[in-house]
């Protein structure tokens, strides 16, 4: 009875799988008619999450930005049946070329291991209405003379920085300003910001709307528009240069002469929009390398920091989890720190830390705090002293390295009732071996202490001892080795037995974080999946990788669909961790998929 039922289930799953593959949609969207020089949106939409989105040859169009990513979902209930649909959208900002009709070839994306192509787009680029008007009014008449209320003054752009000499990794505040002799800025055609080669850049207080303010520069008053500002972190030492950018602006200028539209224009003149191209000069920096002799625990920090650390428990049951929390606060390059390293005995299993960042950009760099929470599971009961946390950073104001060193952590790991007694034999066997060896040595010493002539005679007690003792030692070694093998087997068995329980406990915690804490939800889901696989396959944390896990599950004859489902859920969680906040329905789907996956794996492992 079981075999026909299994075959029917497999057939239904195969049909649904084929339908899912056939229903994959990948569509390109854009306006069919745009003006020359116009910035417009090019969108790619798909109904299943994909990766490796490859744009076609976009020439002569110009892509102005990396894609913004959006995810939406909808739920429909028809005749009591609930269906969910998802839309993944990638949006590019593209600048149109000169007039003409152009065809954009299909883009490609990888979905569920297969490559899909989008539709082609035909875009007709027409002449700008402003250019047509200007050309029509200028035809057949003399070019008018333009004037400005500030004769001889021209607009210009500058990049201002708060320092030109800094250490590698030390924050630098940069602002891009546009200086105008009159308040006659009408708009922008195109802006190409400077390239920050050799720097890591973070946008800072980018204005939503350009405002003009008066400012004195080199003894003269100008109308000033601040276009952008950044916090720059030098990533290398030596002479670095920020090359100038290019800014196409439109100015409203007074025009005298030429064909007049009225008697008042001929007397007072009139105004027209005039395009101008400005460039900002390069900015040069002298970046000093960090001093030699970096202390142990240096994690790339440059700034004014304070460090604290704590352990969540001083006593815990074996195979239960505890955490070590490291908090770094202050001002500097918090956003670029490497995670601190912990050195723990092999009997502790440690997971990748959960990072909780709470900082903002200021003119002095990232200000706030960042916390690293390491989840650790002891596998053997005993009393342990764990090495303290050591974190070092460079303080540019003091010109020297500073180090934080915590005290050692002490923790008591309790034996539980369901813990196999053989897990505690490791220490006992080691002590027994020491006692036996020391007894043998005392026995040999007693033999040699007799004050009789040394004379080994066949079939005497001494003769047989020389044969029996090595044989007994060999037997002892064999027994010890068998106990060690049994011990490892019991540990693996215990770990395998508790894998589902621990994973479900973590997923339950993830569900509690679903409403308000997106990152914590995805982190807890990833830890549940990786932890379950590690316990079931008896793999060390350091060996967990997509390739190793796939190979190990294939050896266990796990279906390829389950392996792929596991890796897809992990990919979705890692992607969502850095993406904008997801809908609750999306998190509920991921949670349900994770629970279902672990249930299916439990039936096969």
Protein Blocks (a to p, Z undefined) as FASTA:
>chain_A
ZZmmmmmmmmmmmmmmmmmmmmpccdddddfbdcehiacddddddfbdcehiacddfbfb
dcfbdcddddddddddeehiacdddddddddddddddedddddddddddeehiacddddd
dddddddfklmmmmmmmgopacdddddfbghiacddddddfbfbdcehiacddddddddf
bdcbfbdfbdcddddehiacddehiafbdcdddddeehiacddddfbdcddddfbecjdd
ddddddddddddddeejjdfbfklmmnopaddddddddddddddddddddehiaehiahi
acddddddddfbfbdcehiacddddddedddjfllcccddddddfkbccddddddddddd
dfkbccdddddddddddfbdcdddddddddddddfknopacddddddddddddddfklcf
klmmmmmmmmmmmmmmmmmmmmmmmmmmpccdddddehiaklmmmmmmmmmmmmmmmmmm
mmmmmmmmmmmmmmmmmmmmmmmmmmmmmmmmmmmmmmlmmmmmmmmmmmmmmmmnopaf
klgcfklmmmmmmmnopafklmmmmmmmmmmmmmmmmmccddfklmmmmmmmmmmmmmmm
mmmZZ
